[in-house]
Amino acid sequence: MTETTTPTGWALVIGSSSGFGEAISLELARAGLNILGVHFDRRSATAHVNEIVEKIKGLGREVQFYNRNAADREKRAEVLDEIQNRWAKEGGEHFIQVLLHSVAFGSLQPYIASPPDQPLTQAQIEMTIDVMGSNLVYWVQEMMVRKMLRSGSRIYALTSAGGHSVIPNYGAVSAAKAVIESHIRQLAYELMPYGITANSIQAGVTVTPGSSRIPGSEKLFELAKLRNPAGRLTTPEDVASAIAALMSEKTYWMTGNVIRVDGGEDIVG
Ligand SMILES: NC(=O)c1ccc[n+]([C@@H]2O[C@H](COP(=O)([O-])OP(=O)(O)OC[C@H]3O[C@@H](n4cnc5c(N)ncnc54)[C@H](O)[C@@H]3O)[C@@H](O)[C@H]2O)c1
């Protein structure tokens, strides 16, 4: 008689050390997944990263964080090699049940500068679109080649209202949001035959280290709070809770969407 083992489900969270990625890593660990995190931080963030890792271990899950640039092709291959080597040592069947893209690293300045001779550069715009948008596609392509995703896997990308409306100083990030929403639609189309779903999660305005770097963020927070029918801002935990719920097998037919998780903020004109 052959022995069958249940495959082990992992989450791969790109942008795991802060804000949404941190809260979602913890919530998915609570929901029973082992956690792989990719983040790109200075040494000063090490203590905080270690705290997150210890919390995940405390929840009884396996965890490995990688401090690497997610947009670098070689680093991406290195991370995936290391994950597969770890799985091979552990034995049994392993797969990525949830892939989350939650990277914040973009140029936050106006297209038309004052004085006008120091505008946002082509290199800054291209970098923002690559880091916050396109690299998700390369991760998915490589994970499909390596058979790390399978039927039932879920892909999520964090987006914002900036994907369809103007926020001061946010032009390059807005473009990256429109790009990642478009990539998610295309991935949803091409991955449905494999039983893999892909959705954008449009979070409401949330106080995080990332959003606090937006010039004028205090005003942005104030206005969002006034607009939000709940009378408060979104929290990373609001979004983490939704992602854990969407992990259910029962959501297998939901794909290619931009799902708002914002307490109704964006329906208010
Ligand atoms: N905060 C908001 O109001 C808000 C609202 C909607 C959507 N979002 C989106 O949510 C996502 C996460 O934002 P956040 O507010 O949690 O930001 P954050 O700054 O708190 O977290 C960003 C994470 O990205 C990682 N990172 C940055 N550059 C990286 C790189 N090159 N390679 C690997 N990791 C990298 C950081 O290490 C960190 O873990 C972003 O896509 C952001 O646009 C934020």
The ligand as an ORCA input file, in Angstrom:
! r2SCAN-3c Opt
* xyz 0 1
  N      -0.417     52.144      2.801
  C      -1.429     52.437      2.000
  O      -2.210     53.384      2.231
  C      -1.671     51.580      0.791
  C      -2.950     51.565      0.223
  C      -3.190     50.742     -0.888
  C      -2.172     49.962     -1.399
  N      -0.928     50.002     -0.833
  C       0.111     49.142     -1.416
  O       0.458     48.115     -0.494
  C       1.780     47.665     -0.789
  C       2.607     47.639      0.489
  O       2.678     48.961      1.006
  P       2.865     49.280      2.561
  O       2.099     50.520      2.784
  O       2.584     48.062      3.344
  O       4.431     49.670      2.566
  P       5.632     49.334      3.562
  O       6.708     50.300      3.199
  O       5.152     49.298      4.958
  O       6.091     47.852      3.129
  C       6.775     47.650      1.922
  C       7.499     46.320      1.899
  O       8.131     46.207      0.613
  C       9.477     45.734      0.789
  N      10.288     46.138     -0.361
  C      10.519     47.388     -0.836
  N      11.298     47.314     -1.937
  C      11.540     46.006     -2.155
  C      12.283     45.296     -3.127
  N      12.921     45.929     -4.127
  N      12.363     43.949     -3.019
  C      11.743     43.283     -2.005
  N      11.004     43.913     -1.071
  C      10.904     45.253     -1.145
  C       9.910     46.376      2.101
  O      11.068     45.708      2.613
  C       8.632     46.180      2.936
  O       8.625     44.852      3.444
  C       2.319     48.617     -1.851
  O       2.138     48.026     -3.115
  C       1.414     49.830     -1.697
  O       1.346     50.615     -2.858
  C      -0.656     50.776      0.247
*
